[in-house]
Amino acid sequence: MRRVLLRHAAHPDSWTTQLRWFATACVVGFAVPFLGSSVLGLQHDVYLGIYFLVVLALLWAYVSATQLDVRTVLTRNWKPGVVLGLVFGFLLVKNVYSEGATPHPDGVYFWFELVWRGAIYGAVDALLLSVLPCVIVYRSLGGPLQTWRKRLAYFGCALALVATVTAVYHLGFSQYREDGVRAPETGNTIISMPMLLTANPIGSVADHMAMHISAICWWMQAFPRIR
């Protein structure tokens, strides 16, 4: 009996395994901005390059170690995921443009920033702060959410994990240790809604990218202060 329980606990989809990966993601999510921004004060493009490499390595390790079927994740409920992505994306971009405009880079560097600090940064943030927590809960609950009870459990647990990793990540920046994490928590809750409601990541990733790109174009203060 004990051997059966040990094998079950070691299963890639068990709560034990999945929550260990979530704890690892929280440690990485805090350590990279804390060391790169608060301690070392890296120039922001250098910092982002390191952040991208570390987070993508973490995600690759998670996918490989837990045998995640990425194709299934991307195709599950993709149509409502895209629709909700458009709805929440519109609200997010509208909110960015409701703020007073601030200066942004010009010329070739502006286009580089659109891709680097806009699209790629937005996608990587979404994978760490929205997609990974939701995938962890979905798998821990045993897959398809076929009952309302299971759907509510997924929504509540995933939202709690999204809020946790969002807070931990932003507290790595001195700006949010001073100002608090209420604003990024609110923003990322909205961004995460497509995946929270459909278990499909496409809408949430697209929304985070759209928010970053619109911030590059209009409101640079939306980003954490990185040198």
C-alpha positions in Angstrom: 0.0 0.0 0.0 2.8 2.4 0.9 4.5 1.7 -2.4 1.3 2.5 -4.3 1.0 5.8 -2.5 4.6 6.7 -3.2 4.1 6.0 -6.9 1.0 8.1 -6.9 2.7 11.0 -5.2 5.5 10.9 -7.8 3.1 11.0 -10.7 3.7 14.0 -13.0 0.2 15.2 -12.5 0.0 14.8 -8.7 -0.5 17.9 -6.5 2.9 17.2 -4.8 4.8 17.2 -8.1 2.9 20.2 -9.6 3.2 22.3 -6.5 6.9 21.7 -6.3 7.2 23.1 -9.8 5.0 26.1 -8.7 7.3 26.8 -5.7 10.3 26.6 -8.0 8.6 29.1 -10.4 8.0 31.5 -7.5 11.6 31.3 -6.4 12.9 32.0 -9.9 10.2 34.7 -10.4 11.5 36.6 -7.4 15.2 35.9 -7.7 15.7 37.1 -11.3 14.3 40.6 -10.9 15.7 40.9 -7.4 19.2 40.1 -8.4 19.1 41.6 -11.9 17.3 44.8 -11.1 17.5 45.5 -7.4 21.0 44.1 -6.6 23.0 44.3 -9.8 21.1 47.2 -11.5 21.5 45.7 -15.0 20.6 47.8 -18.0 17.0 46.8 -18.9 17.7 45.1 -22.2 20.5 43.0 -20.6 18.2 42.1 -17.7 15.4 41.1 -20.0 17.7 38.8 -22.0 18.7 37.0 -18.8 15.1 36.9 -17.6 13.9 35.4 -20.9 16.6 32.7 -20.9 15.9 31.7 -17.2 12.1 31.6 -17.5 12.2 29.7 -20.9 14.7 27.2 -19.4 12.4 26.7 -16.4 9.4 26.1 -18.7 11.3 23.7 -20.9 12.4 21.8 -17.8 8.8 21.7 -16.6 7.4 20.5 -19.9 10.1 17.8 -20.2 10.1 16.5 -16.6 6.3 16.3 -16.3 5.6 15.2 -19.9 3.3 18.0 -20.7 1.4 17.7 -24.0 1.8 21.3 -25.3 -0.3 20.7 -28.4 -3.3 19.6 -26.2 -2.9 22.7 -24.0 -2.9 25.0 -27.1 -5.8 23.4 -28.8 -8.1 22.9 -25.8 -11.1 25.3 -26.0 -9.0 27.5 -28.3 -12.0 29.3 -30.0 -13.6 30.7 -26.8 -10.0 31.4 -25.5 -9.4 33.6 -28.6 -12.7 35.4 -28.3 -12.2 36.2 -24.6 -8.6 37.3 -25.4 -10.0 39.8 -27.9 -12.6 41.1 -25.3 -10.1 41.5 -22.4 -7.4 42.6 -24.7 -9.5 45.5 -25.9 -10.2 46.6 -22.3 -6.5 46.4 -21.4 -5.3 48.4 -24.3 -8.0 51.0 -23.8 -6.9 51.3 -20.2 -3.3 51.9 -21.2 -4.3 54.6 -23.7 -6.5 56.3 -21.1 -3.3 57.3 -19.2 -1.3 60.3 -20.1 1.3 59.6 -22.8 5.0 59.4 -21.8 8.1 59.5 -24.1 9.2 56.3 -25.9 12.3 55.5 -28.0 12.6 56.6 -31.6 13.8 55.1 -34.8 15.2 51.6 -35.1 15.5 51.2 -31.3 11.7 51.9 -31.0 11.0 48.9 -33.3 13.5 46.8 -31.4 11.7 47.7 -28.1 8.3 46.8 -29.7 9.6 43.3 -30.3 11.9 42.8 -27.3 10.2 44.7 -24.5 6.8 44.5 -26.1 6.0 41.2 -27.7 8.6 38.9 -26.2 8.5 40.3 -22.7 4.7 40.2 -22.7 4.7 36.6 -23.9 7.3 35.4 -21.3 5.5 37.2 -18.5 2.3 35.6 -19.5 3.8 32.1 -19.6 5.2 32.6 -16.1 2.5 34.6 -14.4 -0.7 33.2 -16.0 -0.2 30.1 -18.1 2.0 28.0 -15.8 -0.1 28.5 -12.6 -3.3 27.5 -14.6 -1.7 24.5 -16.2 -0.4 23.3 -12.8 -3.9 23.5 -11.3 -5.6 21.9 -14.4 -3.3 18.9 -14.3 -3.5 18.6 -10.5 -7.3 18.3 -10.8 -7.0 15.5 -13.2 -7.6 17.1 -16.6 -10.9 17.9 -18.3 -13.2 20.1 -16.3 -16.4 18.3 -17.0 -18.5 19.4 -14.0 -19.3 22.9 -12.6 -17.7 21.8 -9.3 -14.4 21.0 -11.0 -14.6 24.2 -13.1 -15.1 26.3 -9.9 -12.2 24.5 -8.2 -10.0 25.2 -11.2 -10.9 28.8 -11.3 -10.5 29.5 -7.6 -7.2 27.5 -7.2 -5.7 28.9 -10.4 -6.6 32.4 -9.5 -4.9 32.0 -6.1 -1.7 30.7 -7.8 -1.8 33.5 -10.4 -2.1 36.1 -7.6 0.7 34.5 -5.6 3.3 34.3 -8.4 2.4 37.7 -9.6 3.0 39.2 -6.2 6.2 37.3 -5.6 7.6 38.3 -9.1 6.8 42.0 -8.7 8.2 42.2 -5.2 11.6 41.4 -6.8 11.5 45.0 -8.1 12.3 47.8 -5.6 9.5 49.9 -7.1 6.8 47.4 -6.0 8.3 46.8 -2.6 7.8 50.6 -2.1 4.5 51.0 -3.9 2.8 47.7 -3.4 1.6 45.1 -5.9 -2.1 46.1 -6.2 -1.8 47.5 -9.7 0.0 44.5 -11.3 -2.3 42.1 -9.4 -5.3 43.8 -10.9 -3.8 43.9 -14.4 -2.7 40.3 -14.4 -6.0 39.1 -13.0 -7.7 40.6 -16.1 -5.0 39.2 -18.4 -5.4 35.8 -16.9 -9.2 35.7 -17.4 -9.2 34.0 -20.8 -7.2 31.1 -19.4 -9.0 31.0 -16.1 -12.3 30.7 -18.0 -11.3 28.4 -20.8 -8.0 26.7 -19.7 -6.6 27.8 -23.0 -3.5 30.0 -22.9 -3.8 31.8 -26.3 -5.9 34.7 -25.2 -3.9 35.4 -22.0 -0.6 35.4 -23.8 -1.9 37.6 -26.6 -3.4 40.0 -24.0 -0.1 40.4 -22.1 1.7 41.0 -25.4 -0.8 43.6 -26.4 -0.5 45.4 -23.1 3.3 45.5 -23.3 3.2 46.7 -27.0 0.7 49.4 -26.3 2.7 50.5 -23.3 5.8 50.9 -25.5 3.8 53.0 -27.9 2.0 55.2 -25.2 2.8 54.7 -21.6 6.4 53.6 -20.7 5.6 54.1 -17.0 3.6 50.9 -17.2 6.9 49.0 -16.9 8.9 48.3 -13.7 11.8 50.7 -13.3 14.9 48.9 -14.7 18.0 50.7 -15.6 
